């Protein structure tokens, strides 16, 4: 340890340059990770926030809510299988709304939930909707950026239905669009309007897209499958992965993060390998006077550890500073567990990159190194 710290103090400029590069690489890794986590949450926040563990969908729907259709009888059968309070209907419809008095169109996702059930979100401002209310909805806070306020009227472009905003909810989005929550009656009116526009008979019973399930055992899931032929039960993670664009978006960002890790390890390995070659004669002299190879290898590893940990501390501070000034429209989320995992991975990759230098130190022959110095 003495040798490692002494050398870093002696060659401040050289190690400061390496530390600067490591800070930039670590900052980029953490920032892209936070962006990936933020995009993932923004893409599926409403589903992630649900306490549901499984969803019942129509077969051959590719695990997508919008491709599934279930009826009231299937909901009642599911409740018999798992218990009345453990199954809730869920309607999902992507559409476009127009705030009253404005020409700007906003893409939203309509969620039909039971206002008194456990799928209903908590209202942060205003009041919640009830099952008896007509023409009232709860909307995600992001719609306020489009001029929507409490009491504002929004119109569904497809059906022409209008709703008054009774309350705002936080962090409720689906496929990067804010969610508008309806009750069962409004959902039925919407379906009636849609079928009427298509020239069909009015809908008499609501059609749901999914049935949310919680507190279920494997036996209960099997009972649901047996009681509801033509359906399938999927987990919450499977439902999230099936959201359009979710896997593709996350796959691209994860690949970027992996490449950044590999690049950081490679850059660090090259820097320390070159430095080790430049110090071959010094290492040879140290070996000649009795310094063990293990001690020299530990010195190189310690230098890498000190630089990587120090660079990470600076990078974390920079990321937090950038997070505080990022606009609200940019999704960014870097939780403590993710941050700790990324930091540990970065340190491990840095130490792995130093193995070339350790291998070079082990291969140095004292007599050859002294001979080259004397020559």
Secondary structure, 3 states (H helix, E strand, C coil): CHHHHHHHHHCHHHHHHHHHHHHHHHHHHHHHHHHHHHHHHHHHHHHHHCCCCEEEEECCCCCCHHHCCECHHHHHHHHHHHCHHHEEEEEEEEEEEEECCCCCEEEEEEEECCCCCCCCCCEEEECCCCCCCCCEEEEEHHHHHHCCCCCCEEEECCCCCEEEEEEEECCCEECCEEEEEECHHHHHHHHHHHHHHCCCCCCCCCCECEEEECCCCHHHHHHHHHHCCCEEEEEHHHHHHCCCCHHHHHHHHHHHHHHHHHHHHHHHHHHHHHHHHHCHHHHHHHHHCCCCHHHHHHHHHHHHHHHHHHHHHHHHHHHHHHHHHCCCCCCCCCCHHHHHHHHHHHHHHHHHHCHHHHHHHHHCCHHHHHHHHHC
